[in-house]
Amino acid sequence: MRILVSNDDGIASKGLQALVEAVSPLAEVWVVAPETEQSAASHALSLHRPLRVREQRPRWFAVDGTPADCVYMAVHHLMKDELPRLVVSGINHGPNLADDVIYSGTVAAAMEAVLLGLPAVAFSLVSRRQFDFEHAARFAGALAQAALKNPLPPRTLLNVNVPSHGPPEGYQVTRLGRHHYKGEVAELTDPRGRSYYWLGGSGYEHESAPGTDVTAVHDHRRISITPLQLDLTEHQLLDTLRGWNLEGFSQVS
Ligand code: MN
């Protein structure tokens, strides 16, 4: 039985190594991961340039592409003779809470696996510096074992965030919460006198609400497990939208 490990921080990252060690007792581990850091790459696929794959050692492949490229490459090419029973992504160096899941390459690797019909779990360590993966790795091993025993419904994945700096206070099954980053664009000047820009501010706050991932992790130091589905349809808006009148076009129902 095979498990595929990928990530978005790159094949040399400590978090990936910790995840590999955590799931090694469960199955034959294959690693297909980006050659370089791809955080916030989201679900990009490299369709307009060639990709290189470097086999670093048996069953360890570095791809000069995105996390979604790696899972696509693994499933459609490298592992096609015997597909993995489970795909795990991470352990990310940093949180993937609330809206982070839209930008996350870690989550995208798991999402690509799910799109290709394989169960998947994304793991992230909620820290900005000093990454100690001990507790996150132990939990990843336990959850991977459970995910192998308990089938997940199709088109769903699990998103896990583990608090850092000491042992967590248990785990909680959650929904996505809300948080806000202070949006900023820094404008600087290059040596030739032209402007360049740097996206991203440093301010952060989350909304405290029971049952959410941000509250479980930030307020209670719990590990959060959030099931995510791929269907983004807002069903409650369907009828409202049908009530719109678009001049010159007839609506078909
Ligand atoms: Mn990352």
Boltz pocket constraint, residues with backbone or C-beta under 6 A from the ligand:
constraints:
  - pocket:
      binder: B
      contacts: [[A, 8], [A, 9], [A, 38], [A, 39], [A, 40], [A, 92], [A, 93], [A, 94], [A, 105], [A, 106]]
      max_distance: 6.0
